[in-house]
């Protein structure tokens, strides 16, 4: 797939990436014809352009694939940690609307807790572990509330979105902490 479409990509580049990805998929699907047991996860491209994403999703969903990779929303690495739902919401929803709900949808990259919840609500089924991996590279760990109520909103009042879930082993108050990481959890 050709998902290298940063937010400042030109329309020409975004269209080229989407077309090349469909062409790659068609070439690969010829192999699937020879080996029907092969599973194919097809990338859906289009950068942040809702029109190109819609066309990519429609064309990709016409093919004999087993799942979809929602690709090209970020450029990976630590910079992708700053991706916010508001920045991708319109093209993302346009994409997922045109994909069959009965086939799994993958989103790869460091999706923090806030983005992860939005993506799940929008219909993503599978994520990778790149966000927790980046957190551990900072000598930190993630902590979440273990007491849920019906109306609980894990993000209510959160100004610094994902950092509210992160604690760092380097902090002086954590160095000698010998209690549970989450109150009431043993």
C-alpha positions in Angstrom: 0.0 0.0 0.0 1.0 3.6 -0.4 0.0 5.4 2.7 2.7 8.1 2.9 0.3 11.1 2.7 1.1 13.6 5.5 -1.5 16.3 6.1 0.3 18.8 3.8 0.2 16.3 0.8 -1.0 17.7 -2.5 -4.2 16.4 -4.1 -2.1 14.9 -6.8 -0.1 12.9 -4.3 -3.2 11.7 -2.4 -4.9 10.5 -5.6 -1.7 8.8 -6.8 -1.4 7.0 -3.4 -5.0 5.8 -3.5 -4.7 4.6 -7.1 -1.4 2.8 -6.6 -2.8 1.1 -3.5 -5.8 -0.3 -5.5 -3.3 -1.4 -8.3 -1.1 -3.1 -5.7 -4.2 -4.8 -4.3 -5.4 -6.0 -7.7 -1.9 -7.5 -8.3 -1.9 -9.2 -5.0 -5.4 -10.6 -5.4 -4.2 -12.5 -8.4 -2.1 -14.6 -5.9 -5.2 -15.1 -3.9 -6.9 -16.7 -6.9 -4.1 -19.3 -7.0 -4.3 -19.8 -3.2 -7.9 -19.3 -2.0 -7.0 -20.0 1.7 -4.8 -16.8 1.7 -6.3 -14.0 3.8 -6.0 -10.4 2.4 -6.2 -7.3 4.5 -6.7 -4.4 2.1 -5.5 -0.8 2.8 -7.8 2.1 2.3 -6.0 5.3 1.5 -6.8 8.9 0.7 -4.9 11.0 3.2 -7.3 13.5 4.9 -9.3 14.0 1.7 -12.9 12.7 2.3 -13.7 12.4 -1.4 -10.6 10.3 -2.2 -11.2 8.2 0.9 -14.8 7.5 -0.1 -13.7 6.4 -3.6 -10.9 4.3 -2.1 -13.3 2.6 0.3 -15.9 1.9 -2.3 -13.3 0.5 -4.8 -11.5 -1.6 -2.1 -14.8 -3.0 -0.7 -15.6 -4.3 -4.2 -12.6 -6.7 -4.0 -12.5 -10.1 -2.5 -10.7 -9.2 0.7 -11.0 -10.4 4.2 -10.4 -7.2 6.2 -9.5 -3.5 5.8 -6.6 -1.4 7.0 -7.6 2.2 7.6 -4.2 3.6 6.5 -2.7 7.0 5.8 -4.1 9.1 8.6 -0.7 9.7 10.1 3.0 9.2 9.3 3.8 6.8 12.2 6.4 7.3 14.9 6.2 9.5 18.0 4.7 12.4 15.9 1.6 10.2 15.3 0.9 10.2 19.1 -0.4 13.8 18.7 -3.1 12.7 16.2 -6.5 13.9 17.4 -10.0 12.6 16.5 -11.1 16.1 15.4 -8.4 16.2 12.8 -9.4 12.9 11.1 -13.1 12.6 12.0 -14.6 13.7 8.7 -12.4 11.6 6.3 -12.4 8.7 8.8 -16.2 8.5 9.0 -16.5 8.9 5.3 -14.2 5.9 4.9 -15.7 3.6 7.4 -19.2 4.3 6.2 -18.4 2.6 2.8 -16.8 -0.5 4.3 -18.8 -3.6 5.1 -19.3 -3.9 8.9 -19.0 -7.7 8.8 -15.3 -7.6 7.9 -12.7 -6.5 10.5 -11.2 -3.0 10.3 -7.7 -2.4 11.4 -6.1 0.9 12.6 -2.3 0.7 13.1 -0.3 3.3 14.9 0.0 5.0 18.3 -3.6 5.7 19.1 -3.8 7.2 22.6 -6.7 6.4 24.9 -8.9 9.2 23.8 -8.4 8.5 20.1 -8.7 4.8 20.7 -12.2 5.2 22.3 -13.3 7.4 19.4 -12.1 4.8 16.8 -13.8 1.9 18.6 -17.0 4.0 18.7 -16.6 4.6 14.9 -16.2 0.9 14.1 -12.5 -0.1 14.3 -12.0 -3.7 15.5 -8.2 -4.2 15.7 -5.3 -2.0 17.0 -1.6 -2.6 17.4 0.4 -2.0 20.5 2.5 0.9 19.3 1.1 3.4 21.8 1.8 1.3 24.9 5.3 0.6 23.4 6.0 4.4 23.0 4.8 4.9 26.6 7.2 2.3 28.0 10.1 3.8 26.0 9.5 6.9 28.1 9.8 4.8 31.3 6.2 5.2 31.9 3.0 3.1 32.2 -0.7 3.4 31.6 -3.2 3.4 34.5 -7.0 3.3 34.1 -9.8 3.5 36.5 -11.0 0.0 37.6 -14.4 1.2 38.9 -17.0 1.9 36.2 -20.5 3.2 36.5 -23.1 3.4 33.8 -22.5 7.1 33.1 -18.7 7.0 33.6 -16.8 9.2 31.1 -13.1 8.4 31.3 -12.2 11.6 29.5 -14.4 14.1 31.3 -12.5 17.1 32.3 -9.3 15.9 30.7 -7.3 18.8 29.3 -4.1 16.9 28.6 -6.0 14.0 27.0 -3.8 11.0 27.1 -1.3 12.1 29.7 -3.9 11.7 32.4 -3.6 7.9 32.0 0.2 7.9 32.0 2.5 7.7 35.0 6.3 7.9 34.9 8.6 5.7 36.9 11.2 8.5 36.8 9.0 10.8 39.0 10.4 11.2 42.5 7.0 10.3 44.1 6.9 7.0 42.1 10.5 5.8 42.7 9.7 4.3 46.1 6.0 3.8 45.7 5.0 0.3 47.1 1.2 0.5 46.8 -1.1 -0.6 44.0 -0.8 1.3 40.8 -4.6 1.8 40.9 -6.4 2.4 44.2 -8.5 -0.6 45.2 -6.6 -3.0 42.8 -4.5 -5.7 44.3 
